[in-house]
Each structure stands twice: as structure tokens, then as C-alpha cells.
């Protein structure tokens, strides 16, 4: 099981990088790219759990590596250090609200089938 989680974790990290590069190239906003990755990952986790998936390799490995809370935290700390407290708080709130909302939508969408 640990090897499966590690392999899927590798794939999730690569997928996160590719999605981040794609989103950042379109929006030219690194925070928006991180928000997109975290939000889409929350939706995917909701879909998996709503469908009854309990395979830890996919959820813990792939989607755990795909989402990136630490990058969001670093962005917020940098904003706070630069005196941009309001921007940091809005970013935190937007990330948490989108994550919870999209997880819920994914969960109930998948569990309704």
C-alpha cells in the first residue's frame, strides 16, 4: 500500500505542477493558479468519497499530493509580511470557502448516483 501511495503521490505532484503552470499561464496570477489546483482537488476528493471510494492510493497519494495547502499558507505569510493583511485574509477565505463548497458539490453529486 505504501508503494502505491508513493507512486500516486508522484503522479499527483506532477499533475499539480502541470495544472499550476497551465492556470498561471492563463491568469498570470500565481495565487489564482494555487487556488484553482486546491479547489479542483477538493472537488475531486468529494467525488471520490461520495462515490464510496476508499482506496488510499488515489485519495491520499494522488489527490493529497495534487492539492497544496502549504503553498497557499506561504503566499498568505508573504502577504502578511508585506503588510497586505486584507489580501491574505481574503485569499484564505476564498480558498477555504471554495474548497468546502466544491468538496460538498462533488460529494453529493457522486453519492446521488
N, C-alpha and C positions, 0 to 999 in steps of 0.2 A: 504494500500500500504506500509506503514512504517513497519508493522509487516512482510510482505513478503520480503522486502529488508533486514530486520534484520535476518530473517531465512536463506535467501540465502547467506547473508554475513557470517553467522556462517559456513555454508557448504563450502563456498569459502575459508575461513580461514583454515578449516580442510584439504581441498583439497590441498591448498598451502603447508601446513606443510607436508603432505604425499608425494607430488611431490618433495619437497625440500629434505626430508630425503632420498627418492629413488635416486635422482640425486646426492646428496652429497655422498651417499654410493658407487656409481659407480665411480664418478670422484674424490672423496676425496678433492674437492675444493669448499668451501662454496660459493665463488663468482660465480663460474660456475653454481652452483645449483640455485642461485638467478637469474642469467642471463637466465637460462632455464625457470624458472617459469614466469619471466616477458615477455620473448619472446613468449612463448606458450600462455600466456594470451592475448598479443597483437594480435596474430593470431586469437584467439577465438573471441575477440571483433570485429575484422574486419569481420569475418564470420557472426556474428550476425547482425551487421549493414548492411553489404552487402546483407543479406537475407531480410532486411526490418524489423527486429525485433526491436520493440520499448518498449518491456516490461522492465521497470526499475528494477524489482526484480532480473532478471537474469544478466543484464549488470552491473548495479550499485552495486547490492548486491553480487552476486556470483563472478563475474569477477573483480569487484572493490576490493573485499577482497582477491581474488586469487593473483592478481599482488601486488608487494611490492616495490614501489619506495623508501620508507623510508629506507628499509634495504640496497638498493643499495647506497643511499646517505650516510648512516652510514659507509658502507665499504669504500667509497671514502674519507670521512673525516678522518677515521682512517689511510688510506694510506697517505694522505696529512700530517697528524700529524707526521707520521713516516718518512717523507721526501721522500716518494715514489710518487712524483707528476706525473711522467710519467705513472706509473701503474694506478693511479687514473684517469688520462685523457683518457687513452686507454680503461679502463673499462666503463667510461661514454660514450665515443664514440661508443663502441661496443654495449652497451645496447640500446642507442638511435637509432642507425642505424638498428639494428636487429628488434627493436620494430616497427619502421616506415616501414621497408621492409615487415615484416611478417603481420602487420596490412593491408598493401596495397594488398599483395597477398591474404589474407583471404577475404578482401572486394571485390576485383574484381573476385575472384573465386566464391563466393556466389552470386554476382549480375549478373553473366553470365548465371545463371540457371533460 
